[in-house]
Amino acid sequence: MADNEKIYHNLKSKTIGLKSAVELLEKCPPEKKDKVIRLMREAAQDIIMLLTELEAKPKS
């Protein structure tokens, strides 16, 4: 898989995962919300890293 393709694939996976976590967060018991939010923050940070990688690539 080419580098850009891998980044796009990872972006899709992370954004889908984040969407799923939001749906879970709405329904999860209060004692589990902190864990779900922590996982969501990690996914969001990964998304930011992937977007930064894309921005750093030469424009063609």
N, C-alpha and C positions, 0 to 999 in steps of 0.2 A: 504494500500500500504506500503510495507516495506520501511525502511529509504533509502536504496540505490536506490530502484526503484523510489522513489520520487525525489531524487537528479538527476537521469538520465532523468526522465521526465521533470524536470525543466530545465535541461541543453538543452535538445532538443528544448523545447519551446523558451528559450532565444536565442539560436543560430538561429532558424528559424526566430524569430522576428528581430534579428540583420540583417540577410540576406535581409529580406523584407525592412528594413529601408534603407539599402544601395541602393536598387533599387529605393526607393522613393526619396532618397537624390539626385540621378542623375537627376531626373525629376522635383524636386520641385523648386518653385521660390526662388530667393535669399533671400527674406525677411523671409522665413520659414526655411532656412537651419540651422540657429542657434538652433532652437527648436528641429529639427530632430537630429542634432548632440548631443545635450544635452541628448535626450532620448537614443541615441546609447551608449553614455558614461555610462549611468545608467545601461543599459543592459549588457555592457561589465564588469562593476564592479560586477554585480550579477553573471555573469559567473565565474569571478575570485573567488568569495566567494564560489560558488558551487564546483569548482575544489579544492579549499583549504579544504573543508569539505571531499571530496573524498580522498585526500591525507592523511588526519588525521585519517581515518578509519584504523583499523587493517587489515593487509594483510592476505588473506586466500588462 
